[in-house]
Each structure stands twice: as structure tokens, then as C-alpha cells.
Amino acid sequence: MKRLVISIFVIFIVNCNAYDWVEISDFNEPVWKYFKSDNYGYQVVGVDEGLYLNVGLDWEYYPRGFRVFDIVDLDSNTILVADADGSCQSAGLWEFEFETADYDIVFFTWHGVKILHCNQNYYFIAGDYWQSFDGYDWNYYNYWDSAFIVSIAAFENNVVLSTEENIYVSDDEGITFNQIEQTIENIADLVFSSDGLLYGRTPWHFEDSIIWVSDDFGASWSELFHDSYIGRIGVDSAGKLFVGWRGYPENLSGIAYWDEQEQELVYMNSNLPNLEINRIEPFEYEGNPSVVCCTQEGIFYLTDYAKNSDDELSLDEISLSLSNYPNPFNPQTSIIFTILKESRIELTIYNTKGQRIKSLLKDNFAKGKYSIIWTGDDELGNSVSSGIYFYKLNVDSKNEIIRKCLLLK
């Protein structure tokens, strides 16, 4: 029972914002890409066996027999699609023409991963790297000794590539690249925000996932926060960072955004039917910044999640705060909480199995801000092993907040 309670609160941390998830059409299948052309207005959805196209009111399906993993517009009647089939017989970069409904190969590759369109330039990666000034004539480059290219992002004239070994940056529209001084391996999901911040993540199968951020177009990086098995990252149209999980390990799924002010993840899973996240794309809902979430069972967009002044919130809901610093930590961390009225407080440490490790507090406290040190030990004073732990704050036996912390030795 304790394990179930922990899982519920990890996914459904109280969020006082008004929002909802609304389905785009009725695809009911794995969706890998949602694309809406800023230039021409049409919408395209990439799925396992082809794509759906909407140039007006209705969606039309165009099968091809390969997974459409990424999409950009070429002109008002043609798009470029990246095939993630992983077979040299079909994988590569394709043109799809609306009027003829034909797929025409541009070139074959091993595995089409990502295609970008920025400042009239086009960039395509499929283990290797291609660049084009018009989307029709392509140039192949290899500055990386055949190292596999993991991800790519572009902002104005700046292009950033990541390989299995490090990160490379270009300030001349992707023609020449320089290796950065830091060594950061296997950074995936490179994505620029609207104001030029660049984010990346370690691979989704890593227990200690790190979200990285760069404010100088990839030349230098710092760790933003740690979590576990983060499978996708993306930004909304205003630049807010979102992260998602892909159902690995079992039941670790969902989506959250990073609250920069509170330095914590805010989970947004209510009414999202499927929580295995394949991709997070920027979107606008009624003129407000939002995201589209591509899942294993269709596409959903997020309605306005800004603070709603008309929401009726109880004092208890708005008077609790909880965090710890440093995080990750070794050998100790300070758990900080604030209450705005006298309350009965219980503060408890749990492991990922839901087993209680240590009770830190169980007493009455006056309103105020408190800091409690946990030295990474259990009830008997024995040091616990490295890994993820949860600390739960219970207030008056009716309000609870749970946060994660990471002990690294």
C-alpha cells in the first residue's frame, strides 16, 4: 500500500493551475510527430505506417509502410519527412507532395532521426549530417570521425550537434563546427527555447537523468536538475521547459514542466489519457503558450495552464512549500518547508519501493520557515546506499507534498 501511495503522489503533485488536455482528432495509435506549418497553415501527423494530412477541416491518411518521425514544410504543396524505419531499404529523407500523394526519395540513410528548418536552411541527421540552403540540394558533412550523431538544434545562425562522444557548435549556419571544451556524452533532445536557451538531456534509460542548459548557443553547459529516466524534453511557445517519461521502467510515465522560480517539476497529468510520451512540441492555445503531447494513443494539446485568479484555493493549498538543497547531495541535504499557520508536521523519508527509511519530524510547529538536515541515514543511523529517495511532508494529517532527492556517493 505504501508503494501505491508514493507512486500516486509522484505523478500527481498538487497543481493549482487551471488546465486540461484536449485530443486532436481521434488517432488512437502511436504518434511520433505533430507539425503545423507557420508558413502555410496545414497540419501533419507522423505515425508508424505513414502520415495524416489536414489542409482544411478533415484529416486524410497516406500510408507508406514506414514510421514518419519528423516533418518540415518545403513549400505550400510539399513536405519533407524523416523515416525512422531503421532499414536501408526505405529509411531516409523523403518528399511528400499533396496533390499527387506521392512519396519521393531524396536520399537513403540508415535511420532518419530529425529534420530542422531554420532561417531558410534545412538540417537533417540520420547518424550522419546533411545541410541544405533550400531543401532541394543537400550537402553531406562529417567532422566527427564517423561518430553517431544523436541530436541537433538550430537558432538563427547557430547550429548545435551532439554525438555519442561530445557536443559541436556552429555559428555559420551549420557549415563548420567546433568541439566544445566540456566533454558531455550522449546528449539527446537538443531544443532551443524562443529566447535562445538551449536544453538537452541524458538518454532516457539512465536512472540518473540530467537536464542540461546552455545560454551561449551550446558553447558551455550547466546541470539544471536531476531526475530518473526522462524520455523526452520540449518547450512551449514561450520557452517553458517540459519533460516527459516513456513508461520505462514500468509505470514511470507522464509529463511535467520545470518551475524555474520554485526549482521543481510541476506535473500536468490530469485528464491525459495516455502517459507514455513520444514527443513534446510547442503550441498555442487561444493565443497562450502551450504544448502538444504526442503519446502512444494519439495527440493532446494543453489548455491554458497560467494561474487563474478565479480559482478557489484553500489556505492549506497555497501555504505549503517544500524543497531540499543541495540536490543531488552527499553526505547531507537540508529539507526546507514553509507553513503559514500553526500545524502538526510529519516529515518522512521513503525509498523507491515505498518503504519508510526514516522519520525526521513529528511535532507541532508555529507558522514560519524551517530547515531540517537529513544525513543520508536510516532509523538506526546506518548510511543508506546511493539512489533516489522521497521525502514526504504531512500537515495536519490532511495535506501532503512529496519531493524527490538524489543521494550520490
C-alpha positions in Angstrom: 0.0 0.0 0.0 2.8 2.4 0.8 4.3 1.8 -2.6 1.0 2.7 -4.3 0.7 5.9 -2.3 4.1 7.0 -3.2 3.5 6.4 -6.9 0.3 8.4 -6.9 1.9 11.5 -5.3 4.9 11.4 -7.5 2.7 11.7 -10.6 0.0 13.9 -9.1 1.7 16.6 -7.1 -0.9 19.2 -6.3 -1.0 21.8 -9.1 -3.1 24.9 -8.5 -3.2 25.9 -12.2 -6.3 25.6 -14.4 -5.7 23.4 -17.4 -7.0 20.4 -19.4 -5.8 18.1 -22.1 -7.8 18.1 -25.3 -7.4 15.5 -28.0 -6.6 16.5 -31.6 -8.8 14.3 -33.7 -9.2 10.6 -32.9 -6.0 8.8 -34.0 -5.8 6.1 -31.2 -2.4 5.0 -32.3 1.3 5.9 -31.5 2.0 9.4 -32.8 5.6 10.5 -33.3 5.3 14.0 -34.7 2.8 16.8 -34.8 3.6 19.6 -37.3 1.7 22.8 -38.1 3.2 24.9 -40.8 3.7 28.5 -39.8 4.1 29.5 -43.4 1.1 27.6 -45.0 -1.2 26.6 -42.1 -1.5 22.9 -42.9 -1.2 20.2 -40.2 0.7 16.9 -40.5 0.9 14.0 -38.1 3.5 11.2 -38.3 2.6 7.7 -37.3 4.0 4.2 -37.5 2.9 3.4 -41.1 2.7 6.9 -42.8 1.1 10.3 -42.1 -2.1 12.2 -41.7 -2.6 15.5 -43.5 -5.1 18.3 -42.8 -5.2 21.2 -45.2 -8.6 22.4 -44.2 -11.1 20.7 -41.9 -10.5 16.9 -42.4 -7.7 14.6 -41.8 -6.6 12.3 -44.7 -4.4 9.2 -44.2 -1.5 8.5 -46.5 0.1 5.1 -45.8 3.7 4.5 -46.7 4.9 1.5 -44.6 7.4 3.3 -42.5 7.4 5.4 -39.4 7.3 9.2 -40.0 9.4 10.5 -37.3 9.9 14.2 -38.2 8.3 16.7 -40.6 9.1 20.2 -42.1 7.5 22.2 -44.8 9.2 22.6 -48.2 6.5 24.7 -50.0 2.7 25.1 -50.0 2.3 21.6 -51.6 5.3 19.6 -50.4 6.7 18.5 -47.1 10.0 16.7 -46.1 9.6 13.7 -43.9 12.2 11.7 -42.0 11.7 8.0 -42.0 12.8 6.2 -38.7 12.3 2.8 -40.1 15.9 1.8 -39.5 16.2 -0.1 -42.7 18.4 0.9 -45.6 15.7 -0.3 -48.0 13.4 2.5 -47.0 14.9 4.7 -44.3 15.9 8.2 -45.3 14.6 11.6 -46.3 11.5 11.8 -48.4 9.4 14.4 -50.2 5.6 14.1 -49.9 3.6 16.0 -52.5 0.0 16.7 -51.5 -1.6 16.8 -55.0 -0.2 13.5 -56.2 0.0 11.9 -52.7 3.4 10.5 -53.8 6.4 9.8 -51.6 9.7 10.5 -53.5 13.0 9.6 -52.0 15.6 12.4 -51.6 18.3 10.0 -50.3 18.5 6.8 -48.4 20.1 6.6 -44.9 20.2 4.1 -42.1 17.8 5.9 -39.7 16.1 9.3 -40.1 16.2 10.9 -36.7 15.5 14.6 -37.1 15.0 17.4 -39.7 15.0 21.1 -39.0 14.0 24.2 -41.0 15.6 27.4 -39.7 16.2 30.7 -41.5 15.6 29.1 -44.9 18.2 26.5 -44.1 17.4 22.8 -43.7 19.3 20.3 -41.5 18.9 16.6 -41.3 20.6 13.9 -39.1 20.4 10.2 -39.5 23.5 9.1 -37.7 25.3 11.3 -40.2 24.7 15.0 -41.0 23.3 16.8 -44.1 22.7 20.5 -44.7 20.8 22.4 -47.4 20.1 26.1 -48.2 16.8 25.4 -50.0 15.6 21.9 -49.0 16.3 20.6 -52.6 20.1 20.4 -52.9 21.8 18.7 -50.0 25.5 18.6 -48.7 26.9 15.9 -46.6 29.4 16.7 -43.9 31.4 14.6 -41.5 33.6 16.4 -38.9 33.2 13.8 -36.2 35.2 10.7 -37.4 32.0 8.8 -38.2 30.7 9.2 -34.6 26.9 8.7 -34.5 25.1 12.0 -34.3 22.4 11.9 -31.6 20.6 15.2 -31.8 20.6 18.6 -33.5 19.1 22.1 -32.7 19.2 25.4 -34.6 18.6 29.0 -33.6 19.3 31.9 -36.0 22.7 31.2 -37.5 23.7 28.8 -34.7 23.6 25.0 -35.1 24.4 22.6 -32.3 25.1 18.8 -32.8 25.6 16.1 -30.2 27.3 12.8 -30.8 27.9 9.8 -28.6 31.2 11.5 -27.5 30.6 15.2 -27.2 28.9 18.4 -28.5 29.8 20.5 -31.5 28.7 24.1 -32.3 28.5 26.1 -35.5 27.9 29.9 -35.9 27.8 29.8 -39.7 24.5 28.0 -40.4 25.9 24.5 -39.9 28.8 24.6 -42.4 31.7 24.3 -40.0 31.7 23.0 -36.4 33.9 23.2 -33.3 34.0 20.8 -30.4 33.2 22.4 -27.1 35.7 22.3 -24.2 33.5 20.3 -21.9 33.0 16.6 -22.5 29.3 15.7 -22.4 28.3 12.3 -23.9 25.0 11.2 -25.4 23.1 14.4 -25.0 19.7 13.9 -26.7 16.6 16.0 -27.5 18.5 19.2 -28.1 15.9 22.0 -28.2 16.1 25.8 -28.3 13.6 28.0 -26.4 12.2 31.1 -28.1 14.7 33.3 -26.3 17.7 31.2 -27.3 18.2 29.0 -24.2 19.3 25.5 -25.2 18.3 22.4 -23.4 19.4 18.7 -23.6 19.1 15.5 -21.6 21.0 12.3 -21.0 19.5 9.2 -22.5 16.1 8.1 -21.2 17.3 4.7 -20.0 19.6 6.4 -17.4 18.4 6.1 -13.8 20.1 9.4 -13.1 18.9 11.6 -15.9 20.4 15.0 -16.1 18.8 18.0 -17.8 21.4 20.4 -19.2 21.1 24.0 -20.1 23.3 26.4 -22.2 22.9 30.2 -22.5 25.6 30.7 -25.1 24.4 28.5 -28.0 25.9 25.3 -26.8 29.5 26.5 -26.1 29.2 25.8 -22.3 26.7 23.8 -20.3 25.5 23.5 -16.7 23.3 21.0 -15.0 19.7 22.3 -14.4 18.3 19.4 -12.4 18.4 15.6 -12.0 15.6 13.1 -12.2 15.1 9.5 -13.4 14.6 8.0 -16.8 13.4 11.2 -18.5 12.5 10.2 -22.0 11.6 13.4 -23.8 12.0 17.2 -23.4 10.4 20.1 -25.2 9.5 23.8 -24.7 6.2 25.6 -25.1 5.9 28.6 -27.4 7.1 30.9 -24.6 10.1 28.9 -23.8 9.0 27.0 -20.6 10.7 23.6 -20.4 8.6 20.4 -20.3 9.9 16.9 -19.6 8.2 13.5 -20.2 8.6 9.9 -19.4 8.1 6.9 -21.8 6.8 4.2 -19.5 10.3 2.8 -18.6 10.8 1.4 -16.0 7.2 0.1 -15.6 4.7 2.9 -14.7 7.2 5.7 -14.8 5.4 8.0 -17.2 3.8 11.4 -17.5 4.7 15.0 -18.3 5.7 17.9 -16.1 7.1 21.4 -16.6 10.1 22.9 -14.8 9.1 25.8 -12.4 12.2 28.0 -12.6 11.1 30.1 -9.6 10.4 27.2 -7.3 13.1 25.0 -8.8 10.8 22.0 -9.0 8.8 19.9 -11.5 5.1 20.5 -11.7 3.2 17.5 -13.0 0.4 18.0 -15.6 -1.1 14.5 -16.0 -4.7 15.1 -15.0 -7.0 14.0 -17.9 -4.2 13.0 -20.1 -5.4 9.5 -21.2 -2.0 8.0 -22.1 1.1 9.0 -20.2 3.8 7.3 -22.4 5.3 10.4 -24.0 6.8 10.2 -27.5 7.3 13.9 -28.2 6.6 17.4 -26.8 6.0 20.2 -29.3 5.3 24.0 -28.8 1.7 25.0 -29.4 -0.5 28.0 -28.8 -4.0 27.7 -27.3 -6.2 30.8 -27.8 -3.1 32.9 -28.0 -1.5 31.5 -24.9 1.7 29.4 -24.8 1.1 25.7 -24.6 2.4 22.3 -25.8 1.3 19.4 -27.9 1.9 16.0 -26.4 2.4 13.0 -28.8 1.6 9.7 -27.0 1.1 6.0 -27.7 -2.6 6.7 -28.2 -2.9 9.9 -30.0 -2.2 13.7 -29.7 -3.3 16.1 -27.0 -2.8 19.8 -26.5 -2.7 21.5 -23.2 -5.1 24.3 -22.5 -4.2 27.5 -20.6 -2.2 26.5 -17.5 -1.4 30.0 -16.3 -2.6 30.9 -12.8 -6.3 31.5 -12.7 -7.2 34.2 -10.2 -10.8 32.9 -10.1 -9.8 29.5 -8.8 -11.0 28.9 -5.3 -8.0 27.7 -3.3 -7.9 26.8 0.3 -5.3 28.3 2.7 -3.7 24.9 3.1 -3.2 24.5 -0.7 -1.4 27.8 -1.1 0.5 27.9 2.2 2.8 24.8 1.8 6.2 24.8 0.2 8.8 22.1 0.2 12.3 21.7 -1.3 15.8 20.4 -0.5 19.3 21.7 -1.1 21.7 20.6 -2.4 20.1 18.1 -4.7 21.8 15.8 -5.7 23.7 15.6 -2.3 26.5 13.9 -0.4 26.6 13.4 2.5 23.7 15.6 3.7 20.9 17.8 2.5 18.7 20.4 4.0 14.9 19.9 3.6 13.2 23.2 3.7 9.5 23.8 4.3 7.2 26.8 5.0 3.8 26.9 6.7 1.6 29.9 7.2 -0.3 28.7 10.3 0.4 26.5 13.3 0.3 22.9 12.1 1.1 19.3 13.1 4.0 18.3 10.9 5.4 14.9 9.9 8.4 14.6 7.7 9.4 11.2 6.5 12.0 9.6 4.1 11.0 6.8 1.8 12.9 4.7 -0.8 11.6 4.0 -4.3 9.9 0.8 -3.1 7.7 2.9 -0.8 9.5 1.6 2.3 9.9 4.1 5.2 13.6 4.8 5.7 13.5 7.4 8.5 11.1 9.7 10.3 12.7 13.1 10.6 9.9 15.1 12.3 6.6 14.5 14.1 5.6 17.6 16.2 3.6 20.8 16.3 5.2 23.9 14.6 4.3 27.5 14.6 4.0 29.3 11.2 7.3 30.0 9.6 10.1 28.6 7.5 12.1 25.6 8.7 15.2 23.7 7.6 15.8 20.1 8.6 19.0 18.2 7.8 19.0 14.6 6.6 22.4 13.0 6.7 21.5 10.1 4.4 20.9 7.5 7.2 18.0 5.3 8.3 16.3 5.0 11.7 19.2 3.0 13.1 21.8 5.6 12.0 23.1 3.4 9.2 24.1 5.1 6.0 21.8 4.3 3.1 23.0 3.5 -0.4 23.2 5.9 -3.4 20.0 6.4 -5.2 16.6 8.3 -5.4 14.7 8.9 -2.2 11.4 10.6 -1.5 10.6 13.0 1.4 7.0 13.4 2.4 5.6 16.4 4.3 2.3 15.7 6.1 0.5 18.7 7.5 -2.4 18.2 10.0 -2.9 14.7 8.5 -4.8 16.1 5.5 -2.3 17.8 3.2 0.8 16.1 1.8 3.6 17.1 -0.5 6.2 14.6 -1.8 9.5 15.6 -3.5 12.5 13.6 -4.8 16.1 13.8 -3.8 19.2 12.1 -5.1 22.0 10.8 -2.9 25.3 10.4 -4.9 28.3 8.8 -3.3 
